[in-house]
Amino acid sequence: MPTPRVLVTQAAAATIELLRDEHGPLMFHQSGGCCDGSSPMCFTKGEFRIGGNDVWLGQIDGCDFFMSTGQFGYWQHTQLTVDVTKGRGASFSLEIPLGVRFLIRSRLFTEAEAADMEPVLNGEEYLAGV
């Protein structure tokens, strides 16, 4: 089984379930913006338009996870874990009204993990396969 590029904590998965119950299918995107723009943002699936400047990293708790190509250039050697913490972020992410915000924890891949990576797709490749 290939090494996943993105994981999710149990606490974040529980928050995702609450949001999915209210909003239906979800997706995540992490841009390379400043402030909360570099935090993972949760949207109703399809609400955030992806394209050739995004990459698909995999799924967390059944939700597609995308990242801007520029941000991926910095983080491609790390495994990302989506977590949640108390506090309000300053974004349009769906969890904000719950008084929590998603965040990323990361660690470098080991050599063995890097040799067996889950592939990424650019946004256009992802959309062509949907």
Secondary structure by P-SEA (a helix, b strand, c coil): cccccccccaaaaaaaaaaaaccccbbbbbcccccccccccccccccccccccbbbccccccbbbbbcaaaaaacccbbbbbbbbccccccccccccccbbbbbbbbbbcaaaaacccccccaaaaaaac
